[in-house]
């Protein structure tokens, strides 16, 4: 099968999922080399072949997660079995993004947020990184959205 045929057979990503992928890319870049969100956003948006994505969601996720990274890290840290600095950059970036959505987007079900983060970890992370991301965000959701989690489990 040619490369083009394989691309045609790949499942289409939703624009919102693609926005999360791009935000993850930006957070990862920030984690490794620094920079500000506007600079990173400009660089990502300047790339070719981005596909369909929700530009407003991408900008909000990237800008919000980076602007509030210290607060988000403080929220995530108690859920970890190690220091934030010891996380690999992909897991760190996914957890920062997931925490941002859990804290700032109560209109989105915590299950959707966790599922999206797990899918990102399966695509970009290590072999079992998705399990770690799932466990951490599940504990965080139980803390941050206790009424939503409790009502779903009843």
C-alpha positions as CSV (number, residue, x, y, z in Angstrom):
1,X,0.0,0.0,0.0
2,X,1.5,3.4,-0.9
3,X,1.9,6.1,1.7
4,X,-0.8,8.1,0.1
5,X,-3.3,5.2,0.3
6,X,-2.4,4.6,3.9
7,X,-3.1,8.3,4.7
8,X,-6.5,8.0,2.9
9,X,-7.4,5.0,5.1
10,X,-6.4,6.7,8.4
11,X,-9.4,7.7,10.6
12,X,-10.2,11.3,10.3
13,X,-9.4,13.3,13.5
14,X,-11.9,15.7,14.8
15,X,-10.8,19.4,14.6
16,X,-10.9,19.5,18.4
17,X,-8.7,16.5,18.8
18,X,-6.3,18.0,16.2
19,X,-6.3,21.2,18.3
20,X,-5.2,19.2,21.3
21,X,-2.4,17.6,19.4
22,X,-1.1,21.0,18.3
23,X,-1.4,22.4,21.8
24,X,0.5,19.3,23.1
25,X,3.2,20.0,20.5
26,X,3.5,23.6,21.7
27,X,3.6,22.7,25.4
28,X,6.2,20.0,24.6
29,X,8.3,22.6,22.7
30,X,8.0,25.0,25.6
31,X,9.0,22.3,28.1
32,X,12.2,21.5,26.1
33,X,13.4,24.9,24.8
34,X,11.3,27.5,26.4
35,X,9.7,30.5,24.7
36,X,6.4,32.2,25.1
37,X,3.0,31.0,23.9
38,X,2.7,33.7,21.2
39,X,6.0,32.7,19.7
40,X,5.3,29.0,19.8
41,X,1.7,29.6,18.4
42,X,3.1,31.6,15.5
43,X,5.6,28.9,14.7
44,X,3.1,26.0,14.8
45,X,0.5,28.0,12.8
46,X,3.2,28.7,10.2
47,X,3.7,25.0,9.5
48,X,2.2,23.4,6.4
49,X,-0.1,20.4,6.6
50,X,-1.7,21.1,9.9
51,X,-5.0,19.6,8.8
52,X,-8.4,20.7,10.1
53,X,-8.3,22.1,13.6
54,X,-10.2,24.6,15.8
55,X,-7.8,27.5,15.9
56,X,-9.6,29.3,18.7
57,X,-9.4,26.1,20.9
58,X,-5.8,25.5,20.0
59,X,-4.8,29.1,21.0
60,X,-6.8,29.0,24.2
61,X,-5.4,25.6,25.3
62,X,-1.8,26.5,24.5
63,X,-1.9,30.0,25.9
64,X,-3.9,29.0,29.0
65,X,-1.8,26.0,29.9
66,X,1.4,27.9,29.5
67,X,0.2,31.1,31.3
68,X,-1.1,29.0,34.2
69,X,1.6,26.3,34.3
70,X,2.7,27.0,37.8
71,X,-0.8,26.7,39.2
72,X,-1.5,23.6,37.2
73,X,1.7,21.9,38.2
74,X,0.8,22.6,41.9
75,X,-2.6,20.9,41.3
76,X,-1.1,17.9,39.5
77,X,2.0,17.3,41.7
78,X,0.1,15.7,44.7
79,X,-1.3,13.1,42.3
80,X,2.1,12.0,41.1
81,X,4.4,9.3,42.4
82,X,7.5,11.4,41.5
83,X,8.5,15.0,41.1
84,X,7.1,16.9,38.1
85,X,10.7,17.4,36.9
86,X,11.2,13.7,36.6
87,X,8.3,13.1,34.2
88,X,9.2,12.6,30.6
89,X,8.3,15.7,28.5
90,X,5.4,14.1,26.7
91,X,3.7,12.9,29.9
92,X,4.4,16.3,31.5
93,X,2.8,18.1,28.6
94,X,-0.2,15.8,28.4
95,X,-0.8,16.1,32.1
96,X,-0.5,19.9,32.0
97,X,-3.0,20.1,29.1
98,X,-5.4,17.6,30.8
99,X,-5.2,19.5,34.1
100,X,-5.9,22.8,32.3
101,X,-9.0,21.4,30.7
102,X,-10.2,19.8,33.9
103,X,-9.8,23.1,35.8
104,X,-10.9,25.6,33.1
105,X,-13.5,23.7,31.1
106,X,-16.2,22.3,33.4
107,X,-18.6,22.2,30.4
108,X,-16.5,19.3,29.0
109,X,-17.1,16.0,30.7
110,X,-14.1,14.8,32.7
111,X,-14.4,11.5,30.8
112,X,-13.8,13.2,27.4
113,X,-10.9,15.1,28.8
114,X,-9.2,12.0,30.2
115,X,-10.0,10.0,27.0
116,X,-8.4,12.7,24.8
117,X,-5.3,12.7,27.1
118,X,-5.0,8.9,27.0
119,X,-5.3,9.0,23.2
120,X,-2.6,11.6,23.0
121,X,-0.4,9.5,25.3
122,X,-1.0,6.4,23.1
123,X,0.0,8.3,20.0
124,X,2.9,10.3,21.3
125,X,4.0,8.7,24.6
126,X,5.9,5.7,25.7
127,X,4.6,2.2,25.8
128,X,2.6,2.4,29.1
129,X,2.5,6.2,29.4
130,X,-1.2,6.2,28.7
131,X,-1.8,4.2,31.8
132,X,0.1,6.7,33.9
133,X,-1.7,9.6,32.4
134,X,-5.1,7.9,32.9
135,X,-4.4,7.2,36.6
136,X,-3.1,10.7,37.4
137,X,-6.0,12.5,35.6
138,X,-8.6,10.1,37.1
139,X,-7.3,11.1,40.6
140,X,-7.3,14.7,39.7
141,X,-10.8,14.5,38.3
142,X,-12.0,12.9,41.5
143,X,-10.5,15.8,43.4
144,X,-11.4,18.7,41.1
145,X,-14.8,17.5,39.9
146,X,-16.0,15.3,42.8
147,X,-19.7,15.9,42.2
148,X,-19.5,15.0,38.5
149,X,-17.4,11.9,39.2
150,X,-19.6,10.7,42.0
151,X,-22.8,11.2,39.9
152,X,-21.3,9.2,37.0
153,X,-20.3,6.3,39.3
154,X,-23.8,5.9,40.9
